């Protein structure tokens, strides 16, 4: 027996099947793509994009609530984190600026920590033109031994076609700014305002800063001023330092 659907009906059936396949693809890759995130959700972002991927912990292989910004040979106007609680059990660094090599730096005109509460603070392998640490910085012991020498000031010019990343709500496991390994990058302003870390400290490496401002800060994990929790290492070069840091028995829990 021969069944004749007709040429026109065959075309309609094929077209319907095609558009059904397109619809399934769109739903699966756009609407329900569980790995895609958008700023300011936790995830990994490559400057200048604000679309990223969920962060997968390299040790556990699990997805967590880390915010990581990769800036490699790029210019950015601002990184701003405000009113956020950071940290989770088992981590060492809750806030980290790191580089893929020992020769790649993030140039910052103004780096500011205002209202920070954390367990430890470390600044290594960096260049600071001016460090202002006011008397409102209270730490459970500090070891400040930078190399005092001439350091260039940093001034960021035109911000045309640059991008800003601001996060002012929500909690995260970590905040990581990764400078990469291709070439130096530039950001006019990096600010941490009223950020608290109960687990994990602050670890800054490979930054070149015009002015580093520290104010309204509490650092400490054990309350012992004889075991410093605030460190500026000899590997950091500073030209002008205004140090009014006070040693206070603080334990951030």
C-alpha positions, 0 to 999 in steps of 0.5 A: 500500500502506498501512502501519499502525504503530499510534497507540501506536507513533507516540507511542513513536517521537516520545517516543524522538526527543524524549529523544534530542534532549534527550540530545544537547543535554545532552552538547553544552552541559554535558559537552563545553562547552569554553568553561566553566571552574570555579574554580580553573581559568584563566578569567574569573569574575564575582564571586560566581560560580565558573563562568566562561569561558576567557580569550581574549587581546584582542590575539591572539584566542587562549585562554590560561591567564589567571585574571581575576576581575571584581568590579563593585559586589560584596563579597568576603571573600578573594582568595588566590593562593599557591605559583603561577608566573605569566607568559609571553613577550610580556606586561607585567603578570603580576599586575594590579589595574585599574579600568574608570574613574578613579573606581571603586576596590577597597576592601581592608582588608589587601593583602599580598605575602609571598614575591613574586619578580617583575621590576617593581612599580608602585603608581599612583592609589591610597590607602593608610592604612599601608604596611609595607615590611620590610627583607626587601624587596630591589629593583633600585632603587626610586623611592618618591614618594607624596603623604603626606597623610591617608588613611582607614583601611579596615575591612570589617565583616560578611562574610555572603553574601560569597565567597572565591576561593583558588588554591594550585596550578597555573601561570597566564599572568596574574592580573587583578583587574578592578574594572569601571566600575559602582561601588566594590567591597570585599574584606577580604583580598587576598594573594599568597603565594610567587608568582613571575613571571619574565616580566611584573611587578606593576601595581596601580591604583585600590585603597584599602587599610587596610594594605599589607604587603610582606615577603620580596620580590625585585624586579628585571629587570636588576640595575641599582639606578640604574634603578628597578624598584620604583615608588610614584608621586606619584598614590598617597596614603599616610598612614603609610609604614614604608619599609625597602626595600633596593637590591640588584642583582637579576635575576629570570629 
